[in-house]
């Protein structure tokens, strides 16, 4: 750990063999992941704030809530607007929170962030995130525990950007095993769900240079082991896989040329619920008092 002030708080470094990662304290963000010296989660400058939610944990909701307003039973609640340009409440309540260290070893780290009752969300929910390196990447475990006296609505997402270092990113082939996607309005909020087609059909894979995405996907096809796998494949066959365990039934894909040091990169965002879940109820988990929910996802290079 370093005591040098940083916009992203204390950095935590992990290593297992030739796998290395760096996690930031603010947002519990996966800032960097490399396997055999190949960057698969690209780093950004240590003296800069986290760019475009890179690697952060999105809880108690991912994506957006229209006008920050949602119906909680018979009560209408209003959250702070954190995306002023589009007038939405965006990416939950812990994005800019400095998490507490729970436990660290050479190859794993557990951080804790607590959602306290506040404007628009009167619930007390403790969350943890554990990053554990594997032989080929990283496995991530989240827990959410409701310490409120009443049932708490929750959802969770995460926001890693992935690439394969040393390869022209335009030549990487993106595969997303989704049957449907969400149509959105000019505020990036869902207005319908449609079968994938054309630029949204990535079931057979498409060059990253040929797609432009800020798109939520649903109806994910899972492999026999129960995991849904989004892949990014280089011309030489090397593949980065972002896998999603039970409960992660949605994925958002976002391509950008504005990520520091990267001409093109894609965020692959496992989510337990899509945008507007607090209003639609889709994918929303209602935790009973004292109940804990555990979730798993990860990244690997093959």
C-alpha positions in Angstrom: 0.0 0.0 0.0 1.1 3.6 -0.7 0.4 6.6 1.5 0.8 9.0 -1.4 -2.5 10.9 -2.0 -4.2 9.8 -5.2 -7.5 10.6 -6.9 -8.3 6.8 -6.7 -7.1 6.3 -3.2 -4.7 3.6 -2.0 -3.6 1.2 -4.8 -3.4 -2.5 -4.0 -1.1 -4.7 -6.1 -1.6 -8.5 -6.5 0.6 -11.1 -8.2 0.4 -14.8 -8.8 3.1 -16.3 -11.1 3.0 -14.2 -14.3 -0.5 -12.7 -13.5 -0.5 -9.2 -12.0 -3.3 -6.9 -11.1 -3.9 -3.5 -9.5 -7.0 -2.6 -7.6 -7.9 1.0 -6.5 -9.5 1.9 -3.2 -12.0 4.3 -4.7 -14.8 2.3 -6.3 -13.0 -0.9 -5.6 -11.9 -0.6 -9.2 -10.0 -3.2 -11.2 -7.5 -0.8 -12.6 -5.1 -3.1 -14.4 -4.8 -6.8 -15.2 -1.9 -8.4 -17.1 -1.1 -12.1 -17.9 2.4 -13.0 -19.1 3.1 -9.3 -19.5 0.1 -8.8 -21.8 -2.3 -6.1 -20.7 -5.9 -7.4 -20.8 -7.4 -4.7 -18.6 -5.4 -1.6 -19.7 -4.1 0.7 -17.0 -4.6 4.5 -16.8 -2.3 7.2 -15.3 -2.1 6.9 -11.5 -2.5 10.6 -11.0 -5.8 10.8 -12.8 -9.3 10.0 -11.6 -10.9 6.8 -12.8 -11.8 7.4 -16.4 -15.4 6.5 -17.6 -16.1 4.3 -14.5 -13.2 2.0 -15.5 -13.4 -1.2 -13.4 -15.6 0.2 -10.7 -18.3 -1.7 -8.8 -21.8 -0.4 -9.6 -24.2 -0.9 -6.7 -27.0 -0.9 -5.6 -27.8 -0.4 -9.3 -25.8 -0.5 -12.5 -26.5 1.8 -15.5 -29.2 4.5 -15.2 -32.4 5.5 -13.5 -34.5 8.0 -15.3 -34.6 11.4 -13.5 -33.3 9.5 -10.4 -37.0 8.8 -9.6 -38.3 5.4 -8.6 -41.3 3.8 -7.0 -40.5 2.0 -3.7 -43.8 0.4 -2.9 -46.2 3.2 -2.2 -43.4 5.7 -1.8 -41.8 7.8 -4.7 -38.1 8.3 -4.1 -35.7 10.7 -5.8 -32.0 10.0 -6.0 -29.3 12.5 -6.7 -28.7 13.2 -10.4 -25.2 12.0 -11.1 -25.3 12.2 -14.9 -26.5 15.8 -15.4 -26.1 15.8 -19.2 -28.8 13.1 -19.5 -30.6 13.9 -16.2 -30.1 10.4 -14.8 -28.9 8.8 -11.6 -26.0 6.7 -12.8 -24.0 3.7 -11.7 -25.1 3.4 -8.1 -23.9 4.9 -4.8 -20.4 3.6 -4.2 -18.7 4.7 -7.5 -16.7 7.4 -5.7 -16.4 5.8 -2.3 -13.1 4.8 -0.8 -13.6 1.1 0.3 -12.1 -0.3 3.5 -9.5 -3.0 3.4 -10.7 -6.3 4.9 -8.0 -8.7 4.0 -5.0 -9.0 1.6 -2.6 -11.7 0.6 -0.1 -11.7 -2.3 -2.7 -12.9 -4.8 -6.1 -11.8 -3.3 -7.8 -8.8 -1.8 -11.1 -8.2 -0.1 -12.6 -4.7 0.2 -15.7 -3.5 1.9 -18.0 -0.6 1.0 -21.2 0.2 2.9 -24.2 1.9 1.4 -25.7 4.0 4.2 -29.3 5.4 4.1 -29.4 8.6 2.1 -31.4 10.7 -0.2 -33.5 8.4 -2.4 -32.2 5.1 -0.9 -33.1 4.6 2.8 -31.4 1.2 3.2 -28.2 0.0 4.9 -26.4 -2.5 2.7 -22.9 -3.8 3.3 -21.0 -5.0 0.3 -17.7 -6.7 -0.2 -15.7 -7.5 -3.3 -12.9 -10.1 -3.4 -10.4 -10.1 -6.2 -8.4 -13.4 -6.5 -5.8 -14.1 -9.2 -6.0 -17.4 -11.0 -3.4 -19.1 -13.3 -4.8 -17.2 -16.3 -6.6 -14.1 -14.9 -8.8 -13.1 -12.1 -12.0 -14.3 -10.3 -14.2 -11.7 -8.6 -16.7 -12.4 -5.8 -19.3 -9.9 -4.5 -21.5 -10.1 -1.5 -24.4 -7.8 -0.5 -25.9 -8.0 3.0 -29.0 -6.2 4.0 -28.6 -4.7 7.5 -31.9 -2.7 7.2 -35.0 -3.5 9.2 -37.0 -3.9 5.9 -36.4 -5.5 2.5 -33.9 -3.7 0.4 -33.9 -3.6 -3.5 -30.5 -4.2 -5.0 -28.7 -4.9 -8.2 -25.0 -4.9 -9.1 -22.7 -4.5 -12.1 -19.1 -3.9 -12.8 -17.3 -2.0 -15.5 -14.0 -3.5 -16.7 -12.4 -2.4 -20.0 -10.7 -5.2 -21.9 -8.2 -5.5 -24.7 -5.2 -7.7 -25.8 -2.0 -5.6 -25.5 0.2 -5.4 -28.6 -2.7 -6.1 -31.0 -4.4 -3.6 -33.2 -7.7 -3.3 -31.2 -9.7 -2.8 -34.5 -8.7 -6.4 -35.4 -10.0 -7.9 -32.2 -13.2 -9.9 -32.7 -15.9 -9.4 -30.1 -18.4 -12.2 -29.4 -21.4 -11.7 -27.1 -23.7 -14.7 -26.6 -26.9 -12.6 -26.4 -30.2 -13.2 -28.2 -31.8 -9.8 -27.4 -30.7 -6.2 -26.8 -32.3 -3.1 -25.4 -33.4 -0.2 -27.6 -32.7 3.2 -26.0 -33.9 6.8 -26.3 -31.6 9.8 -26.5 -31.0 9.6 -22.7 -29.6 6.0 -23.0 -32.7 4.6 -21.3 -34.5 1.5 -22.5 -37.6 1.8 -24.5 -37.9 -1.7 -25.8 -36.2 -5.1 -26.2 -35.6 -6.6 -29.6 -33.9 -9.7 -31.1 -30.3 -8.9 -32.0 -29.7 -8.1 -35.7 -27.1 -6.3 -37.8 -24.7 -4.3 -35.6 -26.1 -5.7 -32.4 -25.8 -9.4 -33.4 -22.4 -10.5 -32.0 -23.2 -14.2 -31.6 -20.8 -15.1 -34.4 -18.3 -12.4 -33.5 -17.5 -9.1 -35.2 -14.3 -7.0 -35.6 -14.2 -4.3 -32.9 -13.3 -1.8 -35.6 -16.6 -2.5 -37.3 -19.0 -1.9 -34.3 -20.0 1.1 -32.2 -21.7 0.1 -29.0 -23.2 1.5 -25.9 -25.7 -1.3 -25.7 -27.3 -3.5 -23.1 -27.8 -7.2 -23.9 -30.1 -9.8 -22.5 -31.2 -13.5 -23.0 -27.6 -14.6 -22.7 -26.7 -18.2 -23.8 -24.9 -20.0 -21.1 -22.4 -22.9 -21.5 -23.0 -26.3 -19.9 -21.1 -25.2 -16.8 -23.7 -22.4 -16.3 -21.4 -19.5 -17.3 -22.1 -16.9 -19.9 -18.9 -15.9 -21.8 -18.1 -12.8 -23.8 -14.9 -13.1 -25.7 -12.4 -10.8 -27.5 -10.1 -12.8 -29.9 -6.9 -11.7 -31.6 -6.0 -12.8 -35.1 -3.4 -15.2 -33.6 -6.1 -17.0 -31.6 -5.4 -15.6 -28.2 -8.7 -14.9 -26.4 -9.8 -12.8 -23.5 -12.9 -14.1 -21.8 -15.2 -12.2 -19.5 -17.4 -14.8 -17.8 -20.5 -14.3 -15.7 -21.9 -16.6 -13.1 -25.4 -17.1 -11.8 -27.3 -13.9 -11.2 -25.4 -11.9 -13.9 -28.1 -12.2 -16.5 -27.2 -9.0 -18.5 -24.2 -7.5 -20.1 -23.5 -3.9 -21.3 -20.9 -3.4 -24.1 -19.4 0.1 -24.6 -16.7 0.9 -27.2 -14.7 4.1 -27.0 -11.6 5.8 -28.4 -11.4 8.1 -25.4 -9.8 5.8 -22.9 -6.3 7.0 -21.9 -3.5 5.5 -24.0 -5.9 3.3 -26.0 -6.9 4.0 -29.6 -10.0 1.7 -29.1 -11.2 -0.3 -26.2 -14.4 -2.1 -25.1 -16.0 -2.2 -21.7 -17.7 -5.5 -21.0 -20.0 -5.0 -18.0 -21.6 -8.0 -16.3 -24.9 -6.8 -14.7 -27.6 -8.5 -12.6 -30.1 -6.0 -13.9 -30.5 -3.7 -16.9 -30.9 0.1 -16.9 -34.1 1.3 -15.1 -34.4 -1.8 -13.0 -35.6 0.1 -10.0 -38.7 1.1 -12.1 -39.2 -2.0 -14.2 -38.3 -4.5 -11.5 -36.4 -6.5 -14.1 -33.5 -8.3 -12.5 -34.0 -6.5 -9.2 -33.2 -8.5 -6.1 -35.1 -7.8 -2.9 -32.9 -8.7 0.0 -34.7 -9.6 3.2 -33.3 -8.2 6.5 -30.1 -10.1 7.3 -30.0 -11.8 3.9 -26.7 -12.1 1.9 -26.4 -12.4 -1.9 -23.2 -13.7 -3.4 -22.1 -13.3 -7.1 -19.2 -14.3 -9.2 -17.5 -13.2 -12.5 -14.0 -13.1 -13.9 -11.6 -12.5 -16.7 -9.0 -14.9 -18.2 -6.6 -15.0 -21.2 -6.2 -18.2 -23.2 
